[in-house]
Amino acid sequence: MTGRFEGRVVLVTGGAHGIGAATVRRLHAEGAAVVVADLDADAAARIVDELASRSSAGPSASTSAGSVSAVVCDVRDRTSVDAAVAATLERHGRLDVLVGVAGGDHPHPTLLDGMDDATWAAGVDLNLGGPARCVRAAAPHLPRGGAIVLVGSVNGLQAFGGEDYSAAKAGLVSLAQNLAVSLGRRGVRINVVAPGTVRTRVWDDRTPDKFVPLYPLGRIGEPEDVAAAVAFLASDDAAWITGVTLPVDGGILTGPMTAFQQLDVD
């Protein structure tokens, strides 16, 4: 790995599992001092222990590239988000990159089949309100050259079901476009990655590989696929990119042609 993030401090929400954990590992390997923000304190501690063992800085280092620490954070709660940012600043004295991964969905009725207002509001708040809270808390502290990367979904770009989740992820696209203008005046970039099906714990009791035929590249994604895209957008390699949504989707957004080919029609 190159040291693209040496001397930089990165806060990753939802950093204890799946895409978030892969992102923490990737940025740490590239030299970042990473703060793992997650509701799951035990899982966050395991990531810290794992990565601290690879770093000469160790888990108790106050500040240095390659150090790693954890903080409990609930992106649905403004006080919790503000505290996570404050803890990062207290520990490291700076914050260079925010990666917003925390979010998710769970099975529930569709909008037309009885989804209630509370379920709708909770889904939108977690997946759109949460990232907005994190940006609001972190942005004032990001220096010129700082970056924000939010994890959206192909659900925000095409119809794949899950109306509350999908609407929230579509909202991230607009949020990034709008904030790119105001943040750009300060030299701070904001972008979104939009993954397709990724092999994470949400699939533990299901079979994600059933979707493989829909992917032109012949497989579903791995968390590391998304982490690589996040690292690119957060790095100076993307210094002239802001306000964009980058699909990391194995080609599923080619949609109609892929589905047509599955019909084996000449």
C-alpha positions in Angstrom: 0.0 0.0 0.0 1.1 3.6 -0.7 1.2 6.1 2.1 -1.5 8.3 0.7 -2.9 9.1 4.1 0.2 9.5 6.2 -0.2 12.4 8.6 -4.0 12.4 8.1 -6.7 11.7 10.6 -9.9 9.9 9.4 -13.1 9.3 11.2 -15.1 6.3 9.9 -18.7 5.9 11.1 -20.0 2.4 11.0 -16.4 1.3 11.0 -16.7 -1.9 13.0 -18.3 -4.2 10.4 -18.5 -4.9 6.6 -17.7 -2.0 4.3 -16.8 0.2 7.3 -14.3 -2.3 8.7 -12.7 -2.8 5.2 -12.4 0.9 4.8 -10.7 1.3 8.2 -8.3 -1.5 7.3 -7.5 0.1 3.9 -7.0 3.6 5.2 -4.9 2.4 8.1 -2.7 0.4 5.8 -2.2 3.6 3.7 -0.9 5.4 6.8 -4.0 7.1 8.2 -4.7 7.6 11.9 -8.2 6.1 12.0 -11.0 6.6 14.5 -13.6 3.8 14.4 -17.0 5.2 15.3 -19.7 2.5 15.8 -22.6 1.6 18.0 -21.0 -1.9 18.5 -18.3 -1.1 21.0 -17.0 -4.7 21.2 -16.6 -5.0 17.4 -14.9 -1.6 17.2 -12.5 -2.7 20.0 -11.7 -5.8 18.0 -10.8 -3.8 15.0 -8.6 -1.5 17.1 -6.8 -4.5 18.6 -6.3 -6.1 15.2 -4.8 -3.0 13.6 -2.9 -1.8 16.6 -0.9 -5.1 16.6 0.3 -4.1 13.1 1.2 -0.6 14.0 4.3 0.6 15.9 2.1 3.4 17.3 0.0 0.9 19.3 -3.6 1.5 20.5 -2.5 4.0 23.2 -0.6 6.4 21.0 -1.9 9.9 21.2 -1.4 10.9 17.6 0.6 9.5 14.7 -0.1 8.2 11.3 -1.2 4.6 11.5 -2.7 4.8 15.0 -6.2 3.5 15.5 -8.8 4.1 18.2 -12.5 3.6 18.7 -15.5 5.7 19.9 -19.1 4.8 20.4 -21.3 6.7 18.0 -25.0 6.6 17.1 -25.5 8.6 13.9 -29.2 9.0 14.8 -28.3 11.1 17.8 -26.8 14.6 17.3 -25.1 14.6 20.7 -23.5 11.2 20.0 -22.2 12.4 16.6 -20.9 15.7 18.0 -19.1 13.8 20.8 -17.4 11.4 18.3 -16.0 14.4 16.4 -15.0 16.1 19.6 -13.2 12.9 20.8 -11.3 12.7 17.5 -10.2 16.3 17.7 -9.2 15.9 21.4 -7.1 12.8 20.6 -5.5 13.9 17.4 -5.8 17.7 17.3 -7.3 17.6 13.7 -9.6 15.8 11.4 -8.9 15.5 7.6 -11.4 13.0 6.3 -14.9 11.9 7.2 -16.2 8.5 5.8 -19.9 8.0 6.5 -20.7 4.3 6.3 -23.2 3.9 9.1 -26.7 3.0 7.8 -28.7 0.0 6.7 -32.1 -1.6 6.2 -34.1 -4.5 7.5 -37.1 -6.4 6.2 -40.5 -4.6 6.6 -43.6 -4.0 4.6 -43.4 -2.0 1.4 -44.9 1.5 1.3 -48.0 0.3 -0.4 -48.4 -2.8 1.7 -48.6 -1.2 5.1 -45.2 0.5 6.0 -46.1 2.7 8.9 -44.9 6.3 9.4 -42.4 5.3 12.2 -40.7 2.7 10.0 -40.4 5.2 7.1 -39.1 8.0 9.3 -36.5 5.6 11.0 -35.2 4.4 7.7 -34.8 7.9 6.2 -33.3 9.2 9.4 -30.7 6.5 9.7 -29.6 6.6 6.0 -29.9 10.3 5.3 -30.3 12.1 8.6 -27.4 10.3 10.1 -24.9 11.2 7.4 -26.1 14.8 7.4 -25.5 15.0 11.1 -22.0 13.6 10.7 -21.2 16.1 7.9 -22.6 19.0 9.9 -20.4 18.1 12.9 -17.2 17.3 11.0 -17.2 19.9 8.2 -16.2 22.9 10.2 -13.0 21.2 11.3 -11.9 19.9 7.9 -8.9 21.7 6.4 -8.4 22.8 2.8 -7.7 19.6 1.0 -10.0 17.7 3.4 -12.6 15.2 2.1 -15.9 13.6 2.9 -17.0 10.3 1.4 -20.5 8.9 2.0 -21.6 5.4 1.3 -24.8 5.4 -0.7 -26.3 2.5 -2.8 -27.3 1.7 -6.3 -30.8 1.8 -4.7 -30.5 5.6 -4.8 -29.9 5.5 -8.6 -32.3 2.9 -9.9 -35.4 1.0 -8.7 -34.4 -2.0 -6.5 -37.1 -1.8 -3.9 -37.0 -0.7 -0.3 -38.7 2.7 -0.7 -37.5 4.3 2.5 -33.9 3.1 2.2 -33.8 3.9 -1.5 -35.2 7.4 -1.1 -32.7 8.1 1.6 -29.8 6.9 -0.5 -31.1 9.0 -3.4 -31.1 11.9 -1.0 -27.3 11.4 -0.4 -26.7 12.1 -4.1 -28.5 15.5 -3.9 -26.9 16.2 -0.5 -23.4 15.7 -1.9 -24.1 17.8 -5.0 -25.4 20.7 -2.9 -22.7 20.5 -0.2 -20.0 20.3 -2.9 -20.7 23.9 -3.8 -20.5 25.4 -0.3 -17.7 23.1 0.9 -15.7 23.6 -2.4 -15.3 27.3 -1.5 -13.2 26.1 1.4 -11.3 23.5 -0.6 -13.2 20.6 0.9 -14.5 17.8 -1.3 -17.6 15.6 -0.8 -18.5 12.5 -2.9 -20.6 9.4 -2.7 -19.9 5.7 -3.5 -22.9 3.6 -4.6 -22.3 -0.1 -4.0 -24.3 -2.9 -5.5 -24.8 -6.2 -3.6 -21.9 -6.6 -1.2 -21.1 -9.7 0.9 -21.6 -8.3 4.4 -23.3 -9.5 7.6 -26.8 -8.4 6.4 -26.6 -11.5 4.1 -25.6 -14.0 6.9 -29.0 -15.7 6.8 -29.6 -15.2 3.1 -27.9 -16.1 -0.2 -26.4 -13.0 -2.0 -24.9 -15.2 -4.7 -28.3 -15.7 -6.2 -27.9 -12.2 -7.7 -24.7 -13.1 -9.5 -26.5 -13.5 -12.9 -27.5 -9.8 -12.7 -23.8 -8.7 -12.5 -21.9 -8.4 -15.8 -18.6 -9.0 -13.9 -19.9 -12.3 -12.7 -19.8 -11.9 -8.9 -21.2 -9.8 -6.1 -19.0 -7.3 -4.4 -16.7 -7.7 -1.4 -16.3 -5.0 1.2 -12.7 -4.4 -0.1 -14.1 -3.4 -3.5 -16.0 -0.5 -1.9 -13.1 0.4 0.4 -10.8 0.8 -2.5 -13.2 3.3 -4.1 -13.6 5.2 -0.8 -9.8 5.4 -0.5 -9.5 6.9 -4.0 -12.2 9.5 -3.4 -10.8 10.4 0.0 -7.2 10.8 -1.4 -5.4 13.5 -3.3 -5.7 11.3 -6.4 -9.3 12.6 -6.6 -8.3 16.2 -5.8 -10.4 17.6 -8.7 -13.5 15.4 -8.1 -16.4 16.6 -5.9 -20.2 16.3 -5.9 -20.2 13.0 -7.8 -21.7 9.6 -7.1 -19.4 6.7 -8.1 -21.2 3.4 -8.7 -19.2 0.4 -7.4 -21.6 -2.1 -8.7 -20.1 -4.8 -10.9 -22.1 -3.4 -13.7 -25.6 -4.0 -12.3 -26.7 -0.5 -13.4 -26.4 -1.7 -17.0 -29.8 -3.2 -15.9 -32.0 -3.8 -18.9 -29.4 -5.4 -21.1 -28.2 -7.7 -18.4 -31.7 -8.8 -17.6 -32.5 -9.3 -21.3 -29.4 -11.6 -21.7 -30.7 -13.8 -18.8 -33.7 -14.5 -20.9 -31.4 -16.1 -23.5 -33.4 -14.4 -26.3 -31.7 -13.8 -29.7 
